[in-house]
Amino acid sequence: MTVTFILNGEDVSARFRSGERLVDVLREDFGLLSPKADCRNGSCGKCLVLMDGKLVPSCQVPAFRARGKEIITFEGYSQTEEHADIRAALAVTGLETCGFCEAGVNLAIASLLEIKPRPDRAGMLEHLSAVRCSCHDPETLLETVLAADEVRARRLYHRGRQ
Amino acid sequence: MVASEVHYPKSLAEVLELQRLHPSLLLFAGGTDIQRGRGGRYIDLPPVVALLEGVPELHLITRTERFLELGSTLTLGSLLELKKGILPEALVAAIGGVATPAIRNLATLGGNLAARGRFMDLWGVLACLDTLVELRDPAGPRWVGLNRLCDDEGRPAFPAGSLLTRARLPVEAWNSWLLRSLADPEEQGSGKAVFTLLARVEKGLVSAFRLALAGRRLLRFPAIEARLVGTRLPLARKEIRELKEDYRRAASELAPLAADRLASLVELALEGYSR
């Protein structure tokens, strides 16, 4: 079957078998390797993508479900100015993630920054638990979110004044 | 692997027509339960699938003075985004305990209620809230209580060929609730059962008391609950012990450890009301 959708800002079509998972289509048909098909049951968070702005594990999304949707992988998100806020925050907190979870961590932070009003501390930690990896600790991750929020607020303030 | 024909219906009428044409049609909403424990390269799908997310009637939220109606394809994530106070607190807590935030952006209310292998995490609290669900099939729509989705042994029995369109929750105030995940007494390994207790206390009297344990089976205890209604608080220590024993006896079909745990949680809640 063939479906069309928006992938990282571009209209694309993909042809695949009906039971194929989105993570495999992204990796094999589009060469986007940031989502990793690790656990294939949605629990590890290494295949996270944004689907219509929502954080979802792409191993749990059949590719046919992408029809008409906007899918953003880390490759696409890392080109945005929103991601520049997160990069700046990572430089401040010194958080370094491994290659397996980098995409998931960045997209989890990205989706958390979009939630208004911001959840409380427990809510933020719970949101960040979407990615399970032993390379980082939740506290530093939380610090990074707060730092990114400040960076973004400053950026938007300065833009508003220009 | 069978190549499936995937349909993208845009209305309830289209879904019902597809069901009529294809009796073995798979209604695909969040898909998280369908894929549970199946981590292979491909998702195993039947020959005909209908993706429900494009059906606007199934996303509706309606609120009246007496009821809150939730469309069956609302995701659990979207329910958590509702303004505080719209959903009962116990339901919000139960949703927050489901999997991870990313999974909750896929999993739906209807999927949680229509799962066939086991009662999912929201079942207990929705049963305690006296939730009704609307089922549609070729014979037309009908509202049924959640007990109609269980067989005589308390196991999940969602009627084949039916479409769950919405859930209706009475708008009632509950002053107390307790939720706990327990090891499922009917399952070895990582299976869990959710213990739910809701209580309403008005002017020092227990006016409603509901308890459910939902895992592979659903356990309810209406006889003890009926006896508790009208009881004046605080309860004496002796009364609490007797009620604890009543629950332990009523749950004796469970493994002794599970019955003990259930009775202890009841005791914990009753002691809380009596302080």
HADDOCK unambig.tbl for C-alpha pairs under 7 A between the chains (distance, minus, plus):
assign (segid A and resid 17 and name CA) (segid B and resid 3 and name CA) 6.57 0.50 0.50
assign (segid A and resid 18 and name CA) (segid B and resid 3 and name CA) 5.88 0.50 0.50
assign (segid A and resid 18 and name CA) (segid B and resid 4 and name CA) 5.67 0.50 0.50
assign (segid A and resid 19 and name CA) (segid B and resid 42 and name CA) 5.00 0.50 0.50
assign (segid A and resid 19 and name CA) (segid B and resid 43 and name CA) 4.55 0.50 0.50
assign (segid A and resid 19 and name CA) (segid B and resid 44 and name CA) 6.17 0.50 0.50
assign (segid A and resid 19 and name CA) (segid B and resid 45 and name CA) 6.28 0.50 0.50
assign (segid A and resid 20 and name CA) (segid B and resid 42 and name CA) 4.97 0.50 0.50
assign (segid A and resid 20 and name CA) (segid B and resid 43 and name CA) 6.28 0.50 0.50
assign (segid A and resid 21 and name CA) (segid B and resid 42 and name CA) 6.46 0.50 0.50
assign (segid A and resid 21 and name CA) (segid B and resid 43 and name CA) 6.98 0.50 0.50
assign (segid A and resid 40 and name CA) (segid B and resid 39 and name CA) 4.88 0.50 0.50
assign (segid A and resid 41 and name CA) (segid B and resid 36 and name CA) 6.79 0.50 0.50
assign (segid A and resid 41 and name CA) (segid B and resid 37 and name CA) 6.88 0.50 0.50
assign (segid A and resid 41 and name CA) (segid B and resid 39 and name CA) 5.72 0.50 0.50
assign (segid A and resid 42 and name CA) (segid B and resid 103 and name CA) 6.67 0.50 0.50
assign (segid A and resid 54 and name CA) (segid B and resid 105 and name CA) 6.71 0.50 0.50
assign (segid A and resid 55 and name CA) (segid B and resid 102 and name CA) 5.27 0.50 0.50
assign (segid A and resid 55 and name CA) (segid B and resid 105 and name CA) 6.89 0.50 0.50
assign (segid A and resid 56 and name CA) (segid B and resid 102 and name CA) 4.58 0.50 0.50
assign (segid A and resid 56 and name CA) (segid B and resid 103 and name CA) 6.34 0.50 0.50
assign (segid A and resid 56 and name CA) (segid B and resid 105 and name CA) 6.27 0.50 0.50
assign (segid A and resid 56 and name CA) (segid B and resid 106 and name CA) 6.90 0.50 0.50
assign (segid A and resid 57 and name CA) (segid B and resid 102 and name CA) 6.16 0.50 0.50
assign (segid A and resid 57 and name CA) (segid B and resid 103 and name CA) 6.79 0.50 0.50
assign (segid A and resid 60 and name CA) (segid B and resid 32 and name CA) 6.64 0.50 0.50
assign (segid A and resid 127 and name CA) (segid B and resid 101 and name CA) 5.72 0.50 0.50
assign (segid A and resid 129 and name CA) (segid B and resid 100 and name CA) 6.88 0.50 0.50
assign (segid A and resid 130 and name CA) (segid B and resid 100 and name CA) 5.32 0.50 0.50
assign (segid A and resid 130 and name CA) (segid B and resid 101 and name CA) 5.97 0.50 0.50
assign (segid A and resid 130 and name CA) (segid B and resid 102 and name CA) 6.07 0.50 0.50
